[in-house]
Amino acid sequence: MIIEEKLSESIRKLPPSLQQELLDFVEFLLIRAERREMGEWTDFSITSAMQGMEDEEPIYTLDDLKVVFR
């Protein structure tokens, strides 16, 4: 029996209140997975955009700052 069938069978055995709770949890997991995927793409995008910049000379120095925070 595949996972989807086992889940479906188990869900049918739950009372409606617990089915709702399970649905809420599944929706939470989907949102979390989506955010993780977006975070991975964001990290990849920033890494790709910054690639090679670590060897560049800085354009500005501390003397160029108008306000210094300490």
C-alpha positions in Angstrom: 0.0 0.0 0.0 1.4 3.4 -0.9 1.7 6.3 1.5 -1.2 8.3 0.1 -3.6 5.3 0.5 -2.4 4.7 4.1 -2.9 8.4 4.9 -6.3 8.4 3.3 -7.4 5.3 5.2 -6.1 6.7 8.5 -7.7 10.1 8.0 -11.1 8.6 7.4 -10.8 6.9 10.8 -10.3 10.3 12.6 -13.2 12.3 14.0 -13.9 15.6 12.0 -12.2 17.8 14.6 -8.9 15.9 14.3 -9.2 15.8 10.5 -9.4 19.6 10.6 -6.4 19.7 12.9 -4.5 17.4 10.5 -5.4 19.6 7.6 -4.1 22.7 9.5 -0.8 20.9 10.1 -0.4 19.8 6.5 -1.0 23.4 5.4 1.6 24.6 7.9 4.1 22.0 6.5 3.4 23.2 2.9 4.0 26.8 3.8 7.2 25.9 5.7 8.5 23.9 2.7 7.7 26.7 0.3 9.6 29.2 2.5 12.6 26.9 2.8 12.7 26.5 -1.0 12.5 30.3 -1.5 15.3 30.8 1.1 17.5 28.3 -0.8 16.8 30.1 -4.1 17.5 33.5 -2.4 20.8 32.3 -1.0 21.8 30.8 -4.4 20.8 34.0 -6.2 22.8 36.2 -3.8 25.8 33.9 -4.0 25.7 33.8 -7.8 25.4 37.6 -8.0 28.3 38.2 -5.6 30.6 35.6 -7.1 34.0 37.0 -7.8 33.4 40.3 -5.9 35.5 39.1 -2.9 38.7 39.9 -5.0 37.6 43.4 -5.9 39.1 46.5 -4.3 36.6 48.4 -2.1 35.2 51.6 -3.7 34.7 53.4 -0.4 36.7 53.6 2.8 35.8 54.5 6.4 36.8 58.1 5.6 33.9 58.3 3.1 31.3 57.7 5.9 29.5 60.8 7.2 28.4 59.1 10.4 30.3 56.4 12.2 28.4 54.1 14.6 30.3 52.6 17.4 
